[in-house]
Amino acid sequence: MLDIFVAFPSLKDPTSSGKPTAEVVAVVDATAFAPWSALPDDQRTQGYQAFKAWVEERMLAQFLRHFPAMKGMVRFHELSTPVTQQRYVRSPEGAMYGIEMTAERLTSPALHVRTPLPGLLLAGQDVTSPGVPCAFMVGLMVAAAIEPALWSHVSG
């Protein structure tokens, strides 16, 4: 059994006239991809491609098990691995979302809305904690840092 998260981001835009897309995400242990993480693209072995294809097929099978009516709609699928994330996003060890959640991270003086640079404010999930609700909250915190009167509208 493979735990997956499924989203249909293009269906959220009522003005979109294109074909819908699905995003299927699974949390994996990056150490499974470690043998290939330091290699340049052209030096990854057939073993990497085979392992990647195996993971991709498992994820697609799990998706279709839950959404069998969509089988005929799948026109293209592609897998992004921790190696892909590290290569294109430059994320440490291929992490797919933000900074690692540790006590040090949560108490880091570098992660505050206000920065030492006048007028530079930080927004986004990594300022507080991961996820969409936290990113929303930090957006509100930044807006309130600019206009403190906004806090009265939040609590009232």
Contacts in CASP RR format, 6 or more apart in sequence:
PFRMAT RR
TARGET T0000
AUTHOR 0000-0000-0000
METHOD contacts of the structure
MODEL  1
MLDIFVAFPSLKDPTSSGKPTAEVVAVVDATAFAPWSALPDDQRTQGYQA
FKAWVEERMLAQFLRHFPAMKGMVRFHELSTPVTQQRYVRSPEGAMYGIE
MTAERLTSPALHVRTPLPGLLLAGQDVTSPGVPCAFMVGLMVAAAIEPAL
WSHVSG
1 62 0 8 1.000
2 26 0 8 1.000
2 58 0 8 1.000
2 59 0 8 1.000
2 62 0 8 1.000
3 26 0 8 1.000
3 27 0 8 1.000
4 24 0 8 1.000
4 25 0 8 1.000
4 26 0 8 1.000
4 59 0 8 1.000
4 62 0 8 1.000
4 63 0 8 1.000
5 24 0 8 1.000
5 25 0 8 1.000
5 26 0 8 1.000
6 22 0 8 1.000
6 23 0 8 1.000
6 24 0 8 1.000
6 25 0 8 1.000
6 63 0 8 1.000
6 66 0 8 1.000
6 67 0 8 1.000
7 22 0 8 1.000
7 23 0 8 1.000
7 25 0 8 1.000
8 20 0 8 1.000
8 21 0 8 1.000
8 22 0 8 1.000
8 23 0 8 1.000
9 21 0 8 1.000
9 23 0 8 1.000
10 16 0 8 1.000
10 18 0 8 1.000
10 19 0 8 1.000
10 20 0 8 1.000
10 21 0 8 1.000
11 20 0 8 1.000
19 75 0 8 1.000
20 73 0 8 1.000
22 63 0 8 1.000
22 70 0 8 1.000
24 59 0 8 1.000
24 60 0 8 1.000
24 62 0 8 1.000
24 63 0 8 1.000
25 96 0 8 1.000
26 59 0 8 1.000
28 55 0 8 1.000
28 81 0 8 1.000
28 82 0 8 1.000
30 37 0 8 1.000
30 82 0 8 1.000
30 93 0 8 1.000
30 94 0 8 1.000
30 95 0 8 1.000
32 51 0 8 1.000
33 48 0 8 1.000
33 51 0 8 1.000
33 81 0 8 1.000
33 82 0 8 1.000
33 83 0 8 1.000
35 48 0 8 1.000
36 44 0 8 1.000
36 45 0 8 1.000
36 48 0 8 1.000
36 83 0 8 1.000
37 82 0 8 1.000
37 83 0 8 1.000
37 86 0 8 1.000
37 93 0 8 1.000
37 94 0 8 1.000
41 87 0 8 1.000
44 83 0 8 1.000
48 83 0 8 1.000
52 79 0 8 1.000
52 81 0 8 1.000
53 79 0 8 1.000
55 79 0 8 1.000
55 81 0 8 1.000
56 77 0 8 1.000
56 78 0 8 1.000
56 79 0 8 1.000
59 79 0 8 1.000
60 74 0 8 1.000
60 77 0 8 1.000
63 70 0 8 1.000
64 70 0 8 1.000
64 71 0 8 1.000
64 74 0 8 1.000
82 93 0 8 1.000
82 94 0 8 1.000
82 95 0 8 1.000
82 96 0 8 1.000
83 94 0 8 1.000
84 94 0 8 1.000
85 91 0 8 1.000
85 94 0 8 1.000
85 95 0 8 1.000
85 96 0 8 1.000
86 92 0 8 1.000
86 93 0 8 1.000
86 94 0 8 1.000
91 98 0 8 1.000
92 100 0 8 1.000
97 125 0 8 1.000
97 130 0 8 1.000
97 131 0 8 1.000
98 125 0 8 1.000
98 126 0 8 1.000
98 130 0 8 1.000
99 105 0 8 1.000
99 111 0 8 1.000
99 126 0 8 1.000
101 129 0 8 1.000
101 130 0 8 1.000
105 111 0 8 1.000
106 129 0 8 1.000
111 122 0 8 1.000
111 126 0 8 1.000
111 127 0 8 1.000
111 128 0 8 1.000
112 122 0 8 1.000
112 127 0 8 1.000
113 121 0 8 1.000
113 122 0 8 1.000
113 123 0 8 1.000
113 127 0 8 1.000
113 138 0 8 1.000
113 141 0 8 1.000
113 142 0 8 1.000
113 145 0 8 1.000
114 121 0 8 1.000
114 145 0 8 1.000
115 121 0 8 1.000
115 122 0 8 1.000
121 142 0 8 1.000
121 145 0 8 1.000
121 146 0 8 1.000
122 138 0 8 1.000
122 142 0 8 1.000
123 135 0 8 1.000
123 138 0 8 1.000
123 139 0 8 1.000
123 141 0 8 1.000
123 142 0 8 1.000
124 134 0 8 1.000
124 135 0 8 1.000
124 138 0 8 1.000
124 139 0 8 1.000
125 131 0 8 1.000
125 132 0 8 1.000
125 134 0 8 1.000
125 135 0 8 1.000
125 138 0 8 1.000
127 138 0 8 1.000
127 141 0 8 1.000
128 134 0 8 1.000
128 137 0 8 1.000
128 138 0 8 1.000
128 141 0 8 1.000
140 150 0 8 1.000
140 154 0 8 1.000
143 150 0 8 1.000
144 150 0 8 1.000
144 151 0 8 1.000
144 154 0 8 1.000
END
